[in-house]
Amino acid sequence: MKAMIADRGTGEPISLGAALLTGKKVPPDASELLAEDHRVVLGWFAWYEQEKGKKVRNEIARNICKALRAHMAAEEEIFYPAVKLRTGDEQAVERAVGEHKEARRLIDELDRSKSADASQAELMLKLRDEIAAHVAEEELEMFPEFRRSDADLYALGRGVAARRVDALFEQTPAAAKARSKTGKRKTSPRGKAGRTAAPDGPPKEFPVMQISRDEARDYYVTGLKDAHAAVKEGETMVKAQLERLEQYPKLKEKLASHLNEKKAQLERLETLLERCGEKPSAVKDAGMKVMASMGSLGSAAAADEVIKNSLATLGLAKFEAASFETLILFGEAAGENEALRPLQECLSEERAMAAFIEENLRPTGMRFLQLKSEGAQASH
C-alpha cells in the first residue's frame, strides 16, 4: 500500500510546498481540492469494507485517520475563515466545525484500537456515516455558496494545499518524537545508539544500523556552522544583485523576498547552535562572504551579468538545500529532534528558490536578449 506522502525517514513533505510557492505547480481551486479529498477518503472507506486482510485494513484505517486530520486542519484554519468572511454564514461554519469535533472523537477512538476487529469495524462505520453526511452538506450548500462569492479560489487553494501538507508532516514519527520531547537530550554510549523505524511509521530509506549519537552530534554541529557560513554567503550575493536588477522586476521581487528568508535562516541556525552551546564560525563566515562578494561583484562589468548571477544563485541554492538535507539526517541521528522543523523550513525555502531560478532561466535569458537587441542596458 502506497504511503500518503513521501517520507524520507525524517517526515519531509516539502516539494509540494516549494512547487506551489514558486508557481512550478499551479495552485488548485480550494473547493475542488477539498472535494477531491472527499472522493478519495470515501473511496478508502469502501476499500476498507471490502478488504479481508487485517493488516491491510489496519493500514487503511490509519491512512483515513491521517488524511482526515490533515483535511480538517486545512478547512478549519484556512478555508472556513474565508467562507465566514466572504459569505457571512457563520452558522454553516460552526455546524461544520461541530461535525469535525465528532469525527475527531471517533478518530481518537480508532487510534486506540489495536487491530482490525469488530470494534474497529463498528467505529469505521460510524466515522464513514459522519463524514458522508458532512461531505453532502459541504458540497451541496457551503461550496456552491462560497463559489458565488468574490473569493480567489486559486489563491486560497495554495494555502489549503500547503496547510494540508504541513498537517501531514505533523503526524510523522519524527514530528511526534519532537512534540513529546521533554527538553532533556538523551545520551547513548558511543557506538550503542541505533536508528530504528517506528512500528507504525513508513519504511525508512536505510536498514537499521548502529550509529553513535555522539559522532552524529559532532557532525551535526559542524554542519550547522557550515550552513551558517553558506547562508551568510547567500545573503551577500542576494544583496549585491538587488542593487542591479532594474530591468528584471520579477527576479528582483523574488530576491528581495529571499533576502528576508536568509535573515530568518540565520536566526534559526544561530538558535540551534546556541542550544548546542556553540557559536557560528567567524572564520568560515568571513571566508564564504569574501567568496560571495567575488562571485556576484566580480562579474559586475560583464555584459551577461544577470545570467551569470542567476547560475551562481541557482548553484548556491541547491548547495544549501543539500546541506540542510544532510543536517536533518545528522540532527535526527543525534537526537536533536527539536531542530528538524526549523531545518525543514530552511530546506523548503532553498528548494523554492532553486525551483524559481530554474523556472525563470528561459524568461530571464529571453529578456536579456530582447534588451540587447533593442540596444538597452541588458546586464542588469
C-alpha positions in Angstrom: 0.0 0.0 0.0 1.5 3.4 -1.0 2.3 5.9 1.7 0.1 9.0 1.6 3.1 11.3 1.4 6.7 10.9 0.5 8.5 10.3 3.8 12.3 10.0 3.5 12.8 8.9 7.1 12.5 12.4 8.5 9.0 13.4 7.6 9.8 15.8 4.8 6.8 16.6 2.5 8.5 19.7 1.2 8.4 19.5 -2.6 4.7 20.3 -3.0 5.0 23.5 -0.9 8.0 24.6 -2.9 6.3 23.9 -6.2 3.2 25.8 -5.1 5.1 28.8 -3.8 7.2 29.2 -6.9 4.4 28.7 -9.4 6.0 25.4 -10.6 2.8 23.8 -9.7 -0.5 25.6 -10.5 -2.4 26.1 -7.2 -5.7 24.2 -7.2 -9.3 25.6 -6.8 -9.7 25.3 -3.0 -13.2 23.9 -3.2 -12.3 21.4 -5.9 -9.2 20.3 -3.9 -11.3 19.7 -0.8 -14.0 17.9 -2.9 -11.3 15.6 -4.3 -10.2 14.8 -0.7 -13.8 13.8 -0.1 -13.8 11.4 -3.1 -10.5 9.9 -2.0 -11.4 9.2 1.6 -14.9 7.9 0.8 -13.2 5.5 -1.6 -10.9 4.4 1.1 -13.9 3.7 3.3 -15.3 1.5 0.6 -11.9 -0.3 0.2 -11.8 -0.9 4.0 -15.3 -2.5 3.9 -14.3 -4.9 1.0 -10.8 -5.7 2.3 -10.4 -9.1 4.1 -6.8 -8.9 5.3 -6.5 -7.5 8.8 -3.1 -5.9 8.2 -4.3 -4.0 5.2 -7.5 -3.0 7.0 -5.4 -1.6 9.8 -3.3 0.4 7.3 -6.3 1.7 5.5 -7.9 2.8 8.8 -4.6 4.6 9.8 -4.4 6.4 6.5 -8.0 7.5 6.7 -7.4 9.0 10.1 -4.3 10.8 9.0 -5.9 12.1 5.8 -9.0 13.3 7.7 -6.9 15.1 10.4 -4.9 17.0 7.7 -8.1 17.8 5.7 -9.9 19.1 8.7 -6.9 21.3 9.8 -6.8 22.9 6.4 -10.5 23.5 6.4 -10.7 25.0 9.9 -7.6 27.1 9.7 -7.7 28.3 6.0 -10.9 27.5 4.3 -13.6 28.1 6.9 -12.3 31.6 7.9 -12.5 32.6 4.2 -16.1 31.2 4.0 -17.2 33.1 7.0 -15.5 36.3 5.7 -16.9 36.1 2.1 -20.4 34.7 2.8 -21.1 35.8 6.3 -22.6 32.4 7.0 -21.3 31.8 10.5 -23.8 29.1 11.3 -22.7 26.9 8.4 -19.1 27.2 9.6 -20.0 26.5 13.3 -22.0 23.5 12.2 -19.1 22.1 10.1 -16.6 22.6 13.0 -19.0 20.7 15.3 -19.1 17.9 12.8 -15.3 17.8 12.7 -15.3 17.6 16.5 -17.4 14.5 16.4 -15.3 13.0 13.7 -12.1 13.6 15.7 -13.7 11.9 18.7 -14.2 8.8 16.6 -10.7 9.1 15.1 -9.2 9.2 18.6 -11.1 6.0 19.4 -9.8 4.4 16.3 -6.3 5.4 17.1 -6.6 3.5 20.4 -7.9 0.3 18.7 -5.1 -2.2 18.3 -6.4 -4.5 15.5 -9.0 -4.8 12.7 -11.6 -6.4 14.9 -15.4 -5.9 15.2 -14.9 -2.8 17.4 -12.7 -1.1 14.8 -15.2 -2.0 12.1 -18.0 -0.5 14.1 -16.1 2.7 14.6 -15.2 2.9 11.0 -18.8 2.6 10.0 -19.8 5.4 12.3 -17.0 7.6 11.0 -17.9 6.9 7.4 -21.5 7.9 8.1 -20.4 11.1 9.9 -18.1 12.0 7.1 -20.6 11.2 4.3 -23.2 13.5 5.9 -20.6 16.2 6.4 -19.5 15.9 2.8 -23.0 16.2 1.5 -23.7 19.3 3.5 -20.4 21.0 2.3 -20.7 20.1 -1.3 -24.4 20.8 -1.7 -24.6 24.0 0.4 -21.3 25.5 1.6 -19.1 25.1 -1.5 -21.7 26.4 -4.1 -22.4 29.5 -1.9 -18.7 30.2 -1.5 -18.1 29.8 -5.3 -20.6 32.5 -5.9 -18.6 35.0 -3.7 -15.7 37.1 -4.9 -13.1 34.9 -3.3 -9.9 34.0 -5.2 -10.3 30.2 -5.1 -6.8 29.5 -6.5 -5.0 31.8 -4.1 -6.9 30.1 -1.3 -6.2 26.7 -2.8 -2.4 27.4 -2.4 -2.9 28.0 1.3 -5.2 25.0 1.8 -2.8 22.7 0.0 0.2 23.9 1.9 -1.6 23.6 5.3 -2.6 20.1 4.4 1.0 19.1 3.7 2.0 20.7 6.9 -0.7 18.8 8.9 0.5 15.5 7.3 4.1 16.4 8.4 2.9 16.9 12.0 1.7 13.3 12.1 5.0 11.7 11.0 7.1 9.8 13.6 9.8 12.5 13.6 7.4 15.2 14.4 5.7 13.1 17.1 9.0 12.5 18.8 9.8 16.2 18.7 6.5 17.0 20.3 6.9 14.5 23.1 10.5 15.6 23.8 10.9 16.8 27.4 13.8 19.1 26.6 16.5 16.8 28.1 18.5 15.2 25.4 19.2 11.5 26.0 22.7 10.4 25.6 23.9 7.0 24.5 27.3 5.3 24.9 29.4 5.7 21.8 28.6 3.1 19.3 25.4 1.9 21.1 22.7 4.2 19.6 20.8 2.8 16.7 18.1 4.2 14.5 15.0 2.1 14.1 11.8 2.7 12.2 8.8 3.5 14.3 6.4 0.4 14.5 3.6 2.3 12.8 5.8 4.5 10.6 6.5 4.3 6.9 9.5 2.3 5.6 12.8 4.0 6.1 15.4 4.7 3.4 18.1 2.8 5.2 18.2 -0.5 7.1 18.6 -0.4 10.9 22.2 0.2 11.7 24.3 1.1 14.7 25.1 4.8 14.8 26.9 6.7 17.5 24.8 9.6 18.7 27.9 11.4 19.9 29.5 11.1 16.5 26.3 12.2 14.8 26.1 15.2 17.1 29.7 16.3 16.3 29.0 16.3 12.6 25.6 18.0 13.2 27.3 20.9 15.0 29.9 21.2 12.3 27.2 21.1 9.7 25.3 23.9 11.5 28.4 26.1 11.3 29.0 25.3 7.7 25.4 26.0 6.9 25.6 29.3 8.7 28.6 30.3 6.6 26.8 29.2 3.3 23.7 31.3 4.2 25.9 34.3 5.0 27.4 33.8 1.6 23.9 33.7 0.0 22.9 36.8 1.9 25.8 38.7 0.5 25.1 37.5 -3.1 21.5 38.5 -2.9 22.2 41.9 -1.5 24.7 42.6 -4.3 22.3 41.5 -7.0 19.4 43.5 -5.7 21.1 46.8 -6.4 21.4 46.0 -10.2 18.1 44.4 -11.4 16.0 47.3 -12.6 15.3 45.6 -15.9 14.2 42.3 -14.3 11.4 43.2 -11.8 10.1 39.7 -11.2 13.6 38.4 -10.4 14.2 41.5 -8.2 11.0 40.9 -6.2 11.9 37.2 -5.6 15.4 38.1 -4.5 14.0 40.7 -2.1 11.7 38.1 -0.6 14.6 35.6 -0.4 16.8 38.1 1.4 14.2 38.1 4.3 14.3 34.3 4.2 18.1 34.4 4.5 17.8 36.5 7.6 15.3 34.1 9.1 17.6 31.2 8.3 20.5 32.8 10.1 18.3 33.3 13.2 17.2 29.7 13.1 20.8 28.4 12.7 22.1 30.6 15.5 19.3 29.5 17.8 20.2 25.8 17.1 23.9 26.5 17.7 23.1 28.2 21.0 21.1 25.1 22.1 24.3 23.1 21.5 26.4 25.6 23.4 28.1 26.7 20.2 28.6 29.8 18.1 28.9 30.4 14.3 32.4 30.1 13.0 33.7 33.7 12.3 36.4 32.3 10.1 34.1 30.3 7.9 31.6 33.1 7.7 34.2 35.6 6.7 35.7 33.3 4.1 32.4 32.5 2.5 31.4 36.1 2.5 34.5 37.1 0.5 33.8 34.3 -2.0 30.2 35.6 -2.4 31.4 39.1 -3.0 33.8 37.9 -5.6 31.2 35.8 -7.2 28.5 38.4 -7.5 30.5 41.6 -7.9 33.3 40.2 -10.0 31.0 39.9 -13.0 29.5 43.4 -12.5 31.2 44.7 -15.7 30.2 41.6 -17.7 27.6 42.1 -20.4 25.8 38.9 -19.3 26.0 39.7 -15.5 22.3 38.8 -14.9 22.7 35.4 -16.5 26.0 34.6 -14.6 24.4 35.7 -11.3 21.3 33.6 -11.9 23.5 30.5 -12.5 25.5 31.3 -9.3 22.3 31.8 -7.3 20.9 28.5 -8.6 24.1 26.6 -7.7 24.2 28.1 -4.2 20.5 27.4 -3.5 21.0 23.7 -4.5 24.2 23.5 -2.4 22.4 24.9 0.6 19.4 22.6 0.1 21.8 19.6 0.1 23.4 21.0 3.2 20.1 21.3 5.1 19.0 17.8 3.9 22.2 16.4 5.4 21.8 18.4 8.6 18.3 16.9 9.0 19.8 13.4 8.8 22.6 14.2 11.3 20.2 16.0 13.6 17.8 13.1 13.7 20.6 10.6 14.3 22.0 12.9 17.1 18.6 13.0 18.8 18.2 16.7 18.1 14.5 16.4 17.2 13.6 19.9 18.0 15.9 21.0 15.2 14.0 19.1 12.5 11.3 21.6 11.9 13.4 24.8 11.5 15.8 22.9 9.3 12.8 21.7 7.2 11.8 25.3 6.8 15.2 26.3 5.6 15.3 23.4 3.2 11.9 24.3 1.8 13.0 27.9 1.2 16.1 26.9 -0.7 14.3 24.4 -2.8 11.7 27.0 -3.6 14.5 29.5 -4.6 16.2 26.9 -6.8 12.9 26.0 -8.4 12.1 29.7 -9.1 15.5 30.3 -10.7 15.2 27.2 -12.9 11.7 28.1 -14.0 12.8 31.6 -14.9 16.1 30.8 -16.7 14.5 31.0 -20.1 12.4 34.1 -19.4 15.4 35.8 -17.9 17.5 34.8 -20.9 14.9 36.0 -23.4 14.5 39.3 -21.6 18.3 39.7 -21.7 18.4 39.0 -25.5 15.4 41.4 -26.0 17.2 44.2 -24.2 20.4 43.6 -26.1 18.6 43.6 -29.4 17.0 46.9 -28.5 20.3 48.4 -27.6 19.2 48.9 -23.9 21.2 48.1 -20.8 20.7 44.3 -20.5 23.3 43.3 -18.0 21.2 44.3 -15.0 
